[in-house]
Each structure stands twice: as structure tokens, then as C-alpha cells.
Amino acid sequence: HMLDKHMIYSCAYWEKAKTLDEAQEHKLDLICRKLHLSPGMTLLDIGCGWGGFARYAAEKYHVRITGITISPAQAEFARKYCAGLSVDIRLQDYRDLKETFDRIVSIGMFEHVGYKNYRPFMNIVYSNLHTNGIFLLHCIGGHENVVATDPWINRYIFPNGMMPSALQIIKSIQRRFILQDWHNFGVDYDRTLMEWLKRFKRSWPELKGQYHEEFYRMWEYYLCISAASFRARKNNLWQIVLTKPEYSGVYKSVR
């Protein structure tokens, strides 16, 4: 009702797109191209959501994907959504990973890791990534080092959500990863959120039987304050590409 056809609940990429579906597809493709995917590669998706990225990468780039989530509802939906493709969706915590993958991606999940876990998270990515592998982190970032979240957002929208700062991310990768690329397109989140708001309002007549009026006002408020924070450049949207020091290629990024 609110999201695009791929059910992507993260920032779209609007550079050459006219619709939300196009913008989300361009975002998925941007990630695939930054990861330099080729057929047969193994790819881990940490926090795979509803399976949108997994399905796209499996269909278009013919890679073998393992998607992990801690939401039973997402896992069930993603398994059906990716049926028939080389996608393995697991109900699993990232801290229990002990495998090796050619590529790792995490889209819109790092905001839920918490500041005490940034370094452990990076250690786990490091130990599960092939020596010549590439890791792409897609997340919202703020200008300040915070160790708490906005009390209203914490209570009603994202309990324990937290936006990392650039400094916190850099500290978490020290002596582990080489920073290959850092791309900010936070202004695109303003447009994405406004598009979600438009679709939410349009769908409300068929949704309102299941929700009360207070939910409508709360959700509208959440989408609007989020859009405002990106419009005012208080928040950013970052795609960060990391490799191990042993990475043998010359990494070339794309936009």
C-alpha cells in the first residue's frame, strides 16, 4: 500500500527515475553494480527485509543469495517472494554467522544495531567475507555521535533505533576494512518519504478498517518529520563500500 512493487523499505535512488518503482529498482541495481557481481557468486544479505534485493540480484545478476532476518513474518514472505530462485532465506541473527561469502550487503539494518555493537557487527562481517570480497553498507547517518534515539520515534516507530555518525562508523572499521567509497544521497530520502506519504494517504480508505485514526496521524507525522530531517540535511543516507586490506583488485565505484 505504501511501498513499491519490490517492497523496499529503504531510500530510493532518484537520479534518473520518475516513479517510486523505478527509483527503487535503480537503487537495487546501483548496489549490484557497486558490488561488482558476477554469476555464481555467493552473497549474504544481512537484514533481508521482505526479500526485494535478494530476488532482484538473483534474477538479474544470477548470484546465490543467503538472506537473514530476525522477523518470522519477513522470512515467510521473502521465501515465497523468492521461490524458484537461488535464494536461501533464514531466520537467523547476524551474530550466529560462521561462513564465507564473496559479497556481503546490509541495507537499512545498521540503524538497528546500536552503538555498542558497531564494532562487533564489523568484526562479524569481516570474518564472513572472502579475502577478495566486497561489503556494501547502506544506512542512514547523522552528524553527531549519539547513543540514544529520539524518544517519540523510540516509543512508537523504531524501538532502540540509532543513527551512526561518520566517526562511529570509521572507528568500527579501524584495523579491519579499507574504505573504498562513501556515497551520500540523503536528499533522495526526502523524495522517497514524500512518495510513501502520498501512497499511504491514497491507500488509507481501504486500510482504515484495520487501524484507528490515531495511527494515521502518527504515521503521517513520522513520514513528515523524517522527510524534514533529510531536507534540512540533519540526516544523510550513506552507501559505504568496504574491502579487506588484502583485496587484490582496484576498486572502481559507480553512480
Backbone as CSV, one residue per row, in Angstrom:
resi,resn,N_x,N_y,N_z,CA_x,CA_y,CA_z,C_x,C_y,C_z
1,HIS,0.819,-1.212,0.000,0.000,0.000,0.000,0.856,1.267,0.000
2,MET,1.998,1.216,0.728,2.852,2.398,0.816,4.132,2.216,0.006
3,LEU,4.625,0.986,-0.034,5.922,0.722,-0.664,5.772,0.438,-2.163
4,ASP,6.908,0.237,-2.818,6.927,-0.075,-4.244,6.659,-1.563,-4.467
5,LYS,6.705,-1.995,-5.713,6.381,-3.395,-6.031,7.393,-4.390,-5.459
6,HIS,8.616,-3.929,-5.182,9.631,-4.823,-4.594,9.560,-4.855,-3.058
7,MET,8.666,-4.072,-2.472,8.513,-3.978,-1.009,9.809,-3.530,-0.329
8,ILE,10.421,-2.499,-0.882,11.676,-1.988,-0.341,11.386,-0.867,0.652
9,TYR,11.818,-1.070,1.909,11.576,-0.070,2.949,12.894,0.625,3.307
10,SER,13.518,1.213,2.275,14.747,1.996,2.467,14.818,3.000,1.323
11,CYS,15.784,3.906,1.399,15.841,5.038,0.474,15.998,4.622,-0.993
12,ALA,15.203,5.246,-1.858,15.296,5.003,-3.304,16.363,5.911,-3.923
13,TYR,16.685,5.653,-5.178,17.715,6.436,-5.885,17.057,7.120,-7.078
14,TRP,16.902,8.456,-6.995,16.040,9.181,-7.918,16.749,9.816,-9.104
15,GLU,18.045,9.658,-9.227,18.791,10.420,-10.233,18.161,10.388,-11.632
16,LYS,17.768,9.186,-12.079,17.192,9.090,-13.428,15.789,8.495,-13.407
17,ALA,15.162,8.486,-12.231,13.860,7.816,-12.090,12.709,8.812,-12.051
18,LYS,11.552,8.343,-12.523,10.353,9.192,-12.492,9.311,8.660,-11.504
19,THR,9.342,7.358,-11.240,8.366,6.763,-10.324,9.093,6.076,-9.179
20,LEU,8.360,5.766,-8.115,8.961,5.078,-6.962,9.478,3.700,-7.367
21,ASP,8.702,2.969,-8.179,9.152,1.644,-8.630,10.490,1.737,-9.361
22,GLU,10.593,2.721,-10.242,11.851,2.923,-10.987,12.992,3.285,-10.050
23,ALA,12.722,4.207,-9.137,13.766,4.699,-8.228,14.286,3.589,-7.317
24,GLN,13.388,2.713,-6.869,13.834,1.600,-6.018,14.620,0.577,-6.833
25,GLU,14.171,0.332,-8.058,14.897,-0.598,-8.916,16.291,-0.054,-9.244
26,HIS,16.378,1.254,-9.477,17.682,1.867,-9.754,18.600,1.751,-8.541
27,LYS,18.011,1.869,-7.336,18.797,1.694,-6.109,19.337,0.265,-6.000
28,LEU,18.475,-0.715,-6.262,18.900,-2.110,-6.199,20.014,-2.376,-7.205
29,ASP,19.859,-1.811,-8.402,20.862,-2.018,-9.442,22.175,-1.312,-9.111
30,LEU,22.060,-0.121,-8.513,23.250,0.614,-8.084,24.074,-0.223,-7.104
31,ILE,23.379,-0.854,-6.159,24.062,-1.708,-5.179,24.741,-2.890,-5.873
32,CYS,24.020,-3.530,-6.784,24.592,-4.676,-7.514,25.842,-4.276,-8.294
33,ARG,25.791,-3.098,-8.926,26.943,-2.646,-9.715,28.115,-2.254,-8.817
34,LYS,27.812,-1.652,-7.666,28.889,-1.313,-6.730,29.543,-2.565,-6.149
35,LEU,28.774,-3.640,-6.061,29.306,-4.905,-5.533,30.068,-5.715,-6.588
36,HIS,30.048,-5.233,-7.839,30.729,-5.926,-8.940,30.334,-7.408,-8.974
37,LEU,29.034,-7.645,-9.061,28.530,-9.018,-9.037,28.773,-9.728,-10.360
38,SER,29.051,-11.025,-10.278,29.073,-11.851,-11.484,28.409,-13.187,-11.172
39,PRO,27.872,-13.870,-12.201,27.077,-15.083,-11.987,27.796,-16.125,-11.126
40,GLY,27.032,-16.735,-10.211,27.568,-17.805,-9.390,28.174,-17.360,-8.070
41,MET,28.377,-16.064,-7.916,28.936,-15.564,-6.649,27.972,-15.834,-5.498
42,THR,28.534,-15.961,-4.293,27.696,-16.087,-3.105,27.580,-14.717,-2.451
43,LEU,26.351,-14.366,-2.070,26.098,-13.045,-1.500,25.257,-13.194,-0.232
44,LEU,25.684,-12.542,0.828,24.932,-12.529,2.079,24.220,-11.199,2.218
45,ASP,22.919,-11.234,2.504,22.121,-10.033,2.724,21.725,-10.005,4.208
46,ILE,22.390,-9.132,4.984,22.124,-9.048,6.432,20.949,-8.113,6.669
47,GLY,19.837,-8.688,7.124,18.614,-7.903,7.295,17.901,-7.796,5.968
48,CYS,17.452,-8.937,5.452,16.966,-9.014,4.065,15.556,-8.462,3.862
49,GLY,14.895,-8.049,4.945,13.555,-7.466,4.804,12.578,-8.425,4.160
50,TRP,11.825,-7.915,3.184,10.790,-8.715,2.508,11.351,-9.447,1.281
51,GLY,12.682,-9.447,1.113,13.308,-10.217,0.038,13.475,-9.492,-1.276
52,GLY,13.203,-8.194,-1.306,13.255,-7.429,-2.555,14.623,-7.423,-3.214
53,PHE,15.657,-7.150,-2.435,17.002,-7.125,-3.010,17.437,-8.531,-3.430
54,ALA,17.157,-9.511,-2.578,17.561,-10.900,-2.870,16.979,-11.360,-4.206
55,ARG,15.707,-11.102,-4.393,15.051,-11.516,-5.643,15.645,-10.780,-6.848
56,TYR,15.851,-9.482,-6.694,16.387,-8.685,-7.801,17.781,-9.175,-8.205
57,ALA,18.659,-9.358,-7.227,20.041,-9.767,-7.516,20.110,-11.183,-8.081
58,ALA,19.216,-12.058,-7.602,19.190,-13.434,-8.113,18.695,-13.462,-9.561
59,GLU,17.655,-12.691,-9.842,17.074,-12.668,-11.199,17.980,-11.978,-12.208
60,LYS,18.508,-10.832,-11.840,19.255,-10.014,-12.808,20.747,-10.327,-12.878
61,TYR,21.319,-10.758,-11.764,22.773,-10.960,-11.726,23.178,-12.412,-11.479
62,HIS,22.188,-13.289,-11.290,22.402,-14.742,-11.189,23.431,-15.120,-10.116
63,VAL,23.288,-14.460,-8.951,24.152,-14.817,-7.829,23.372,-15.694,-6.856
64,ARG,24.094,-16.395,-5.990,23.465,-17.271,-4.994,23.377,-16.497,-3.675
65,ILE,22.167,-16.286,-3.219,21.967,-15.378,-2.088,21.482,-16.074,-0.825
66,THR,22.077,-15.667,0.295,21.591,-16.052,1.616,21.084,-14.775,2.273
67,GLY,19.795,-14.756,2.583,19.217,-13.588,3.250,18.867,-13.944,4.677
68,ILE,19.270,-13.107,5.620,18.914,-13.395,7.019,18.067,-12.264,7.602
69,THR,17.117,-12.651,8.455,16.251,-11.700,9.146,15.877,-12.303,10.495
70,ILE,15.495,-11.463,11.443,15.022,-11.999,12.729,13.498,-11.857,12.833
71,SER,12.860,-11.492,11.708,11.401,-11.373,11.685,10.776,-12.592,11.005
72,PRO,10.007,-13.394,11.746,9.342,-14.559,11.135,8.427,-14.164,9.972
73,ALA,7.725,-13.040,10.102,6.815,-12.589,9.036,7.596,-12.257,7.769
74,GLN,8.731,-11.575,7.919,9.548,-11.243,6.748,10.122,-12.507,6.111
75,ALA,10.598,-13.424,6.945,11.194,-14.662,6.418,10.173,-15.451,5.604
76,GLU,8.964,-15.555,6.127,7.907,-16.306,5.434,7.547,-15.647,4.101
77,PHE,7.382,-14.325,4.129,7.048,-13.589,2.906,8.188,-13.698,1.889
78,ALA,9.429,-13.480,2.336,10.593,-13.483,1.437,10.799,-14.848,0.785
79,ARG,10.533,-15.925,1.526,10.684,-17.274,0.949,9.728,-17.469,-0.220
80,LYS,8.501,-17.017,-0.046,7.517,-17.137,-1.135,7.898,-16.205,-2.293
81,TYR,8.307,-15.000,-1.956,8.643,-13.979,-2.950,9.837,-14.395,-3.810
82,CYS,10.758,-15.157,-3.215,11.980,-15.574,-3.926,11.931,-17.040,-4.357
83,ALA,10.768,-17.653,-4.283,10.635,-19.079,-4.628,11.122,-19.348,-6.046
84,GLY,11.842,-20.461,-6.208,12.317,-20.853,-7.535,13.644,-20.218,-7.919
85,LEU,14.150,-19.320,-7.086,15.442,-18.673,-7.377,16.514,-19.221,-6.428
86,SER,17.771,-18.919,-6.739,18.849,-19.416,-5.870,18.991,-18.488,-4.656
87,VAL,17.929,-18.489,-3.847,17.873,-17.643,-2.651,17.508,-18.500,-1.447
88,ASP,18.311,-18.406,-0.398,18.063,-19.127,0.851,17.755,-18.082,1.920
89,ILE,16.497,-18.040,2.369,16.098,-17.072,3.395,16.094,-17.778,4.753
90,ARG,16.821,-17.201,5.696,16.915,-17.828,7.021,16.461,-16.887,8.127
91,LEU,15.837,-17.483,9.123,15.512,-16.770,10.351,16.753,-16.917,11.235
92,GLN,17.616,-15.917,11.192,18.912,-16.047,11.858,19.448,-14.685,12.298
93,ASP,20.102,-14.675,13.446,20.764,-13.480,13.953,22.139,-13.375,13.300
94,TYR,22.518,-12.162,12.904,23.822,-11.997,12.228,24.989,-12.447,13.093
95,ARG,24.795,-12.420,14.418,25.888,-12.810,15.324,26.191,-14.306,15.289
96,ASP,25.286,-15.084,14.674,25.494,-16.537,14.602,26.107,-16.984,13.277
97,LEU,26.540,-16.045,12.444,27.100,-16.391,11.135,28.535,-16.917,11.251
98,LYS,28.773,-18.057,10.598,30.137,-18.603,10.560,30.365,-19.243,9.194
99,GLU,30.375,-18.405,8.149,30.540,-18.897,6.783,31.430,-17.937,6.009
100,THR,31.596,-18.195,4.729,32.356,-17.257,3.893,31.539,-16.925,2.650
101,PHE,31.446,-15.635,2.359,30.698,-15.161,1.201,31.583,-14.272,0.332
102,ASP,31.325,-14.312,-1.002,32.070,-13.449,-1.932,31.687,-11.985,-1.742
103,ARG,30.422,-11.744,-1.419,29.920,-10.384,-1.259,28.973,-10.347,-0.060
104,ILE,28.962,-9.213,0.636,28.011,-9.018,1.741,27.364,-7.646,1.569
105,VAL,26.061,-7.595,1.833,25.342,-6.318,1.768,24.452,-6.201,3.000
106,SER,24.262,-4.978,3.464,23.303,-4.733,4.529,22.601,-3.417,4.215
107,ILE,21.296,-3.494,3.993,20.522,-2.331,3.532,19.501,-1.932,4.599
108,GLY,19.741,-0.789,5.228,18.776,-0.261,6.192,18.615,-1.083,7.448
109,MET,19.655,-1.812,7.841,19.588,-2.623,9.060,20.537,-2.104,10.134
110,PHE,21.617,-1.427,9.717,22.651,-0.968,10.650,22.090,0.033,11.667
111,GLU,20.998,0.717,11.288,20.347,1.673,12.187,19.716,0.983,13.402
112,HIS,19.639,-0.348,13.360,19.024,-1.105,14.459,20.053,-1.901,15.264
113,VAL,21.331,-1.717,14.931,22.394,-2.497,15.574,22.737,-1.933,16.961
114,GLY,22.749,-0.605,17.084,23.086,0.024,18.369,24.572,0.311,18.490
115,TYR,24.913,1.439,19.112,26.299,1.908,19.109,27.283,0.945,19.766
116,LYS,26.811,0.153,20.736,27.724,-0.784,21.395,28.094,-1.949,20.475
117,ASN,27.300,-2.135,19.432,27.504,-3.296,18.557,28.110,-2.960,17.201
118,TYR,28.466,-1.685,16.955,29.029,-1.334,15.646,30.305,-2.134,15.366
119,ARG,31.201,-2.148,16.333,32.470,-2.871,16.149,32.248,-4.392,16.046
120,PRO,31.474,-4.999,16.957,31.181,-6.440,16.803,30.529,-6.774,15.462
121,PHE,29.631,-5.909,14.980,28.977,-6.113,13.682,30.044,-6.173,12.582
122,MET,30.952,-5.198,12.576,32.001,-5.157,11.552,32.936,-6.360,11.657
123,ASN,33.203,-6.805,12.876,34.046,-7.996,13.065,33.399,-9.226,12.436
124,ILE,32.079,-9.325,12.595,31.357,-10.480,12.034,31.346,-10.419,10.511
125,VAL,31.117,-9.226,9.961,31.173,-9.071,8.500,32.574,-9.463,8.012
126,TYR,33.585,-8.980,8.704,34.980,-9.261,8.335,35.249,-10.777,8.313
127,SER,34.811,-11.470,9.357,35.125,-12.903,9.440,34.298,-13.757,8.485
128,ASN,33.204,-13.198,7.929,32.376,-13.953,6.979,32.581,-13.528,5.524
129,LEU,33.522,-12.599,5.309,33.769,-12.097,3.956,35.039,-12.711,3.378
130,HIS,34.949,-13.141,2.134,36.096,-13.677,1.402,37.218,-12.635,1.360
131,THR,38.449,-13.098,1.327,39.601,-12.183,1.288,39.454,-11.135,0.193
132,ASN,38.953,-11.565,-0.959,38.795,-10.655,-2.095,37.368,-10.134,-2.216
133,GLY,36.647,-10.199,-1.116,35.233,-9.827,-1.142,34.993,-8.334,-1.036
134,ILE,33.735,-7.952,-1.237,33.308,-6.553,-1.125,32.084,-6.508,-0.210
135,PHE,32.077,-5.531,0.687,30.939,-5.322,1.583,30.349,-3.943,1.328
136,LEU,29.023,-3.879,1.131,28.348,-2.588,0.965,27.359,-2.378,2.105
137,LEU,27.512,-1.248,2.783,26.626,-0.864,3.875,25.768,0.319,3.423
138,HIS,24.448,0.135,3.464,23.503,1.200,3.088,22.784,1.594,4.375
139,CYS,23.009,2.825,4.863,22.373,3.199,6.126,22.159,4.705,6.239
140,ILE,21.285,5.070,7.167,21.076,6.477,7.494,22.176,6.882,8.467
141,GLY,22.685,8.103,8.309,23.715,8.579,9.226,23.437,9.997,9.673
142,GLY,23.901,10.310,10.873,23.732,11.652,11.413,25.070,12.359,11.558
143,HIS,25.018,13.642,11.950,26.241,14.437,12.078,26.902,14.269,13.444
144,GLU,26.122,13.823,14.430,26.656,13.762,15.789,26.754,12.321,16.263
145,ASN,27.685,12.093,17.206,27.759,10.780,17.841,26.606,10.677,18.835
146,VAL,25.633,9.838,18.551,24.530,9.683,19.508,24.555,8.279,20.103
147,VAL,24.056,8.188,21.330,23.975,6.879,21.983,22.528,6.615,22.415
148,ALA,21.606,7.415,21.851,20.176,7.221,22.135,19.405,7.675,20.907
149,THR,18.121,7.388,20.893,17.302,7.811,19.761,16.238,8.793,20.234
150,ASP,15.582,9.455,19.283,14.501,10.380,19.618,13.428,9.620,20.407
151,PRO,12.987,10.156,21.584,12.073,9.396,22.449,10.749,9.022,21.778
152,TRP,10.218,9.921,20.917,8.939,9.610,20.255,9.116,8.483,19.241
153,ILE,10.159,8.604,18.416,10.459,7.548,17.421,10.722,6.225,18.138
154,ASN,11.460,6.301,19.245,11.796,5.095,20.015,10.539,4.399,20.536
155,ARG,9.586,5.184,20.990,8.389,4.590,21.580,7.409,4.053,20.550
156,TYR,7.216,4.812,19.461,6.129,4.455,18.543,6.569,3.820,17.223
157,ILE,7.798,4.076,16.784,8.175,3.636,15.432,9.288,2.591,15.451
158,PHE,10.470,2.992,15.904,11.629,2.085,15.900,12.245,1.985,17.287
159,PRO,11.770,1.064,18.116,12.407,0.905,19.429,13.903,0.589,19.257
160,ASN,14.719,1.302,20.017,16.187,1.102,20.006,16.865,1.426,18.681
161,GLY,16.191,2.169,17.820,16.843,2.595,16.579,17.904,3.641,16.893
162,MET,18.925,3.734,16.057,20.020,4.663,16.334,20.763,4.969,15.048
163,MET,21.031,6.251,14.804,21.741,6.612,13.578,23.221,6.826,13.849
164,PRO,24.072,6.058,13.201,25.509,6.210,13.436,26.035,7.515,12.836
165,SER,27.123,7.999,13.376,27.823,9.131,12.759,28.948,8.567,11.904
166,ALA,29.527,9.433,11.063,30.665,9.013,10.232,31.819,8.555,11.127
167,LEU,32.034,9.280,12.213,33.129,8.941,13.134,32.924,7.562,13.764
168,GLN,31.687,7.284,14.176,31.402,5.972,14.782,31.633,4.838,13.778
169,ILE,31.257,5.068,12.521,31.467,4.040,11.501,32.966,3.839,11.247
170,ILE,33.688,4.946,11.113,35.134,4.853,10.868,35.835,4.114,12.011
171,LYS,35.454,4.443,13.244,36.059,3.750,14.397,35.766,2.254,14.361
172,SER,34.545,1.901,13.897,34.145,0.485,13.901,34.887,-0.340,12.850
173,ILE,35.485,0.324,11.834,36.189,-0.442,10.780,37.706,-0.362,10.909
174,GLN,38.208,0.385,11.881,39.667,0.510,12.051,40.342,-0.846,12.203
175,ARG,41.486,-0.987,11.547,42.290,-2.226,11.586,41.513,-3.428,11.037
176,ARG,40.465,-3.171,10.313,39.673,-4.242,9.709,39.549,-3.993,8.203
177,PHE,38.842,-2.931,7.860,38.487,-2.699,6.461,39.183,-1.477,5.864
178,ILE,39.297,-1.502,4.545,39.717,-0.343,3.769,38.455,0.346,3.260
179,LEU,38.363,1.650,3.456,37.231,2.410,2.944,37.468,2.689,1.460
180,GLN,36.617,2.108,0.602,36.798,2.265,-0.846,35.914,3.360,-1.427
181,ASP,34.720,3.553,-0.826,33.793,4.527,-1.409,32.739,4.921,-0.381
182,TRP,32.378,6.214,-0.390,31.357,6.721,0.538,30.465,7.671,-0.252
183,HIS,29.223,7.278,-0.445,28.285,7.993,-1.323,27.102,8.482,-0.484
184,ASN,26.850,9.787,-0.500,25.725,10.345,0.248,24.628,10.799,-0.726
185,PHE,23.438,10.209,-0.604,22.309,10.757,-1.376,21.074,10.949,-0.483
186,GLY,21.319,11.627,0.644,20.251,11.879,1.616,19.057,12.636,1.077
187,VAL,19.292,13.549,0.116,18.154,14.302,-0.451,17.140,13.358,-1.114
188,ASP,17.615,12.209,-1.578,16.709,11.239,-2.207,15.739,10.623,-1.196
189,TYR,16.126,10.658,0.091,15.216,10.097,1.104,14.017,11.019,1.332
190,ASP,14.229,12.324,1.208,13.128,13.288,1.302,12.054,12.915,0.269
191,ARG,12.488,12.750,-0.966,11.547,12.426,-2.042,10.902,11.046,-1.850
192,THR,11.693,10.086,-1.377,11.170,8.731,-1.125,10.067,8.775,-0.069
193,LEU,10.324,9.487,1.029,9.349,9.579,2.117,8.077,10.305,1.682
194,MET,8.232,11.339,0.866,7.057,12.056,0.355,6.216,11.157,-0.552
195,GLU,6.896,10.307,-1.289,6.210,9.350,-2.164,5.468,8.317,-1.318
196,TRP,6.115,7.844,-0.250,5.454,6.906,0.671,4.226,7.545,1.302
197,LEU,4.348,8.820,1.683,3.232,9.534,2.311,2.037,9.630,1.351
198,LYS,2.330,9.957,0.104,1.287,10.073,-0.921,0.553,8.736,-1.088
199,ARG,1.327,7.657,-1.150,0.740,6.326,-1.342,-0.033,5.882,-0.100
200,PHE,0.492,6.218,1.077,-0.187,5.880,2.333,-1.548,6.572,2.403
201,LYS,-1.567,7.868,2.057,-2.828,8.628,2.098,-3.841,8.071,1.089
202,ARG,-3.314,7.695,-0.060,-4.179,7.153,-1.114,-4.784,5.802,-0.697
203,SER,-4.024,5.042,0.082,-4.473,3.705,0.492,-5.313,3.726,1.765
204,TRP,-5.345,4.864,2.451,-5.994,4.903,3.763,-7.464,4.447,3.749
205,PRO,-8.273,4.835,2.748,-9.673,4.376,2.766,-9.819,2.861,2.909
206,GLU,-8.920,2.080,2.278,-9.036,0.617,2.396,-8.304,0.071,3.622
207,LEU,-7.479,0.895,4.268,-6.742,0.444,5.456,-7.457,0.797,6.759
208,LYS,-8.277,1.835,6.719,-8.743,2.402,7.975,-9.648,1.484,8.797
209,GLY,-10.172,0.428,8.161,-10.934,-0.552,8.927,-10.064,-1.326,9.910
210,GLN,-8.769,-1.409,9.614,-7.854,-2.194,10.458,-7.079,-1.333,11.461
211,TYR,-7.097,-0.006,11.274,-6.322,0.891,12.139,-7.204,2.028,12.625
212,HIS,-6.796,2.654,13.729,-7.572,3.801,14.211,-6.981,5.107,13.680
213,GLU,-7.737,6.169,13.859,-7.358,7.499,13.355,-6.025,7.977,13.941
214,GLU,-5.776,7.595,15.184,-4.536,7.994,15.858,-3.317,7.427,15.123
215,PHE,-3.454,6.193,14.628,-2.364,5.579,13.873,-2.080,6.383,12.603
216,TYR,-3.149,6.816,11.937,-2.998,7.614,10.708,-2.194,8.880,10.986
217,ARG,-2.569,9.604,12.046,-1.878,10.859,12.384,-0.421,10.607,12.768
218,MET,-0.203,9.520,13.494,1.134,9.170,13.951,2.039,8.821,12.761
219,TRP,1.492,8.039,11.849,2.296,7.603,10.687,2.593,8.773,9.752
220,GLU,1.602,9.631,9.560,1.788,10.824,8.737,2.871,11.716,9.354
221,TYR,2.797,11.888,10.665,3.778,12.708,11.392,5.183,12.119,11.241
222,TYR,5.280,10.805,11.424,6.581,10.114,11.300,7.194,10.310,9.907
223,LEU,6.400,10.135,8.857,6.927,10.295,7.489,7.345,11.737,7.230
224,CYS,6.561,12.693,7.754,6.865,14.112,7.528,8.102,14.581,8.286
225,ILE,8.237,14.181,9.559,9.433,14.627,10.309,10.692,13.961,9.753
226,SER,10.539,12.738,9.263,11.691,12.051,8.670,12.126,12.777,7.398
227,ALA,11.162,13.109,6.540,11.475,13.836,5.303,12.131,15.176,5.617
228,ALA,11.614,15.866,6.646,12.168,17.173,7.033,13.620,17.056,7.472
229,SER,13.943,15.973,8.186,15.322,15.812,8.679,16.310,15.621,7.524
230,PHE,15.872,14.990,6.437,16.743,14.838,5.256,16.780,16.128,4.449
231,ARG,15.630,16.807,4.368,15.556,18.056,3.617,16.458,19.115,4.258
232,ALA,16.522,19.105,5.594,17.346,20.075,6.326,18.804,19.599,6.456
233,ARG,19.129,18.458,5.861,20.476,17.858,5.897,20.904,17.467,7.316
234,LYS,19.928,17.268,8.193,20.250,16.792,9.544,20.641,15.317,9.469
235,ASN,19.970,14.593,8.591,20.288,13.187,8.360,20.818,12.985,6.944
236,ASN,21.619,11.960,6.781,22.173,11.604,5.468,21.798,10.169,5.146
237,LEU,21.917,9.821,3.881,21.795,8.414,3.501,23.117,8.026,2.866
238,TRP,23.772,7.062,3.469,25.106,6.668,3.016,25.131,5.271,2.414
239,GLN,25.865,5.133,1.324,26.276,3.812,0.839,27.793,3.780,0.943
240,ILE,28.281,2.854,1.740,29.710,2.765,2.043,30.228,1.421,1.542
241,VAL,31.300,1.460,0.773,31.882,0.230,0.230,33.208,-0.046,0.944
242,LEU,33.315,-1.256,1.487,34.496,-1.648,2.250,35.088,-2.941,1.713
243,THR,36.401,-3.038,1.752,37.081,-4.292,1.401,38.152,-4.571,2.457
244,LYS,38.668,-5.789,2.436,39.789,-6.124,3.317,41.077,-5.528,2.735
245,PRO,42.087,-5.313,3.579,43.363,-4.790,3.070,43.975,-5.700,1.996
246,GLU,43.657,-7.002,2.065,44.238,-7.958,1.105,43.547,-7.943,-0.266
247,TYR,42.473,-7.171,-0.394,41.722,-7.096,-1.658,42.694,-6.814,-2.806
248,SER,42.674,-7.674,-3.828,43.734,-7.590,-4.842,43.401,-6.695,-6.032
249,GLY,42.108,-6.392,-6.227,41.746,-5.584,-7.397,41.903,-4.102,-7.142
250,VAL,41.611,-3.307,-8.167,41.498,-1.855,-7.994,40.003,-1.582,-7.981
251,TYR,39.494,-1.124,-6.844,38.057,-0.948,-6.739,37.612,0.333,-7.459
252,LYS,36.663,0.180,-8.385,36.111,1.344,-9.077,34.621,1.411,-8.751
253,SER,34.198,2.546,-8.193,32.785,2.675,-7.849,31.987,3.297,-8.982
254,VAL,30.684,3.304,-8.822,29.787,3.843,-9.846,28.764,4.756,-9.190
255,ARG,28.090,5.564,-9.994,26.986,6.402,-9.510,25.810,6.249,-10.457
